[in-house]
Amino acid sequence: MLSFFARSAILVEPLSSDFSDACSNIHRDCFAHPWSSHDLEAMIASSAFVADGAIDASSRKLLGFILTRCVKDEAEVMTVAVLSSSRRKGIAGLLLRQHLDRLRGFRVVKVFLEVAEDNHPARSLYSGFGFKLVGARNGYYRVVDGTESNALVLAKELF
């Protein structure tokens, strides 16, 4: 549990597909090409995915979420998203820390993710958790203005 400004506690909890609309709204707040509520509902409901949310303990409002696809002993973080109004409060780090612990419980050995090359706050977060550069994908992300940006592929060993 994380407290900020001594007002509100943040809980990290497994998400059900009931949160798909809230996840879609957060994803829309964070990304140029967001996933639909329907797509998120299907992923969250799938046994191949693990989803955790950062929830304000007093209001029960979803502030952010992380969604990972697992295949055998490997996993790929599909998205980490935090409402713009809730950033810079340690929520992404709290989500990532507890989510990685949960993945260890599922005996996941290695976790991969992609991050935009120019997303320095996210790169710093992942670096702080021990993720290492293992590759790159040129032109992987489409930006709102139609341009493309490169993705860095990062990986972390959990065991």
N, C-alpha and C positions, 0 to 999 in steps of 0.2 A: 504494500500500500504506500502511496506517495501523497504527501501533503504539500500544498503550495499556498503561500500567503496565509497559512494557518486557518483557512476557511473550508477547504473542500478536500476530501480524500478521494483518491482515484483507485478503483479496483480493477484488476485484470481478470476477466472471466472468459471461459469458452463461450463462443457465440452460437446461437441457433439461427436458423433461416428466418426467424421472426425479425431479426435485425437487418435484413437485406435492404430495406428502404433507407434506413439510417446509414448503412455502409455505402449505398449508392450516392447519397447526398454528400457524404464525406469525400468519396472518390471524385465526385464532380468538382468539389472545392479544391482538390489537389492536382488534378491531371487534365491535360488538354483534351484527351480522348477517354472519358470515363466509361466504366463498365455499367451496364444497366442493372436495375434491381433484380430483374429476372435472371441475368447471368450470375450475379452474386448469390442469389438464393440457391441456384443449382450447385454452385461450387461449395457453399457452406454446408448444404445438405449432403454432399457427397462424402463417402467414407474415405476417399483419397485425399481430402483436404482437412487441414487443421486451421481453425479460425479463433482468434482471441480478440477481445475488445477491451478498451480502456473506458470505464464507465464511471461517471461522477456518482459517488456514493449517495449523496443527498438527493439529487434530481433524477438519477438513473439515466441521464443523457449519455449517449455514446459520443465520446470525444475523439476516438481513433480506433483503428483496428489493424491487424496483421493477418494475412492469409497465406498459407503454405500448402503446396501439393507434395505429398509423400509417395515415393515409389521404393518399396523394399527398405533399404537402410540409407537412402538418400532423400533429400528434400530440396525443393526450390521455393524460396519466398517469392510469391507472386506479386504482393503489394504490401506496403506499409503506408498508412495514410492517417494523418492527424488534422483535424479542423484547423484552418488558419488562425482562428481566434484562440486556439488552445496550444499553439506551438511555443517553443522555447521555455517549457515548463517541465521538461524531462519525461514527457509522456511516451515519446517514441522509444527512448531508452528503456523505460519500464516495460513497455510492451515487448520489446525485443528480448530483454533479459528473461522475463517469465516465459515467453514463447519458446526460446531455446531450451530452457529447463524442461518444458513440457515435451518438446521433441526428443530430448534425451530419454525421457520416460517411455517413449515409443521406440527406443533403440535406434534412432536415426544417428548415423555415424558422420555424415557430411551434409552440409547445407550450402546451397548456391543461391545467388541472387544477381540481378542486374541493377545497375544504378546509372543514371545519366552522368556522363563525364563532367558536366558543368554543375552538378548538384553537390556543391562543396559541403553543406551541412550534413547531408545524408552520408557522403563519403567519410566524413569525420566520425560520424556515429558508428558506421560499420567498421572502420579501422579500429576504433576504441574497443570493439567487441572481438577483435582478432581476425576479422575477415581479410583475406589476402587476394590480390589481383591474380586471376588465372587466365584472363582472356579479354577480348573486346569484340564488339559488334558495331561496325560502321553503319551509320544511318539508321539505327535501330528504332529510335523514337521519332515520331512526327510531332513537330511543334505547331502551335495554333496558327502561326503565320505561313505554314506550309513547308517550312524548312525541316531538316532532319538533324538530329543530334546523335552522337555516339553513346553506346552503352559500355560500361565496364562490367565484366563478369568477375564476381568475387566468390570466394569459397571459404568455409570454416570447418575444421574438423571438430566434432563434439566429443569424440572419445579418442 
